[in-house]
């Protein structure tokens, strides 16, 4: 599986973390776990329910799904 970029972005409705999952929906578990670790390691926590944006039809040879969580920064600055 090729490496894909994981990042934090600021959207109009807040800050989100998202990742691209390539493959069947039933195999999203490790991708979601990677995103959860990235969020925590970046000093953020999940701040709501996730969204999924389907970039390919369920009938496509390869499914592509953006998995996105709203996040909030938990790093304290003094």
Number of C-alpha atoms within 10 A of each C-alpha: 5 5 6 10 8 14 13 18 13 11 10 7 7 11 16 22 24 24 21 22 22 19 15 14 13 6 11 15 11 10 14 19 11 12 21 18 12 19 23 14 10 14 13 21 20 16 14 11 9 15 13 14 11 15 14 13 11 12 7 11 10 12 16 19 21 14 19 19 23 22 24 17 14 11 10 6 4 3
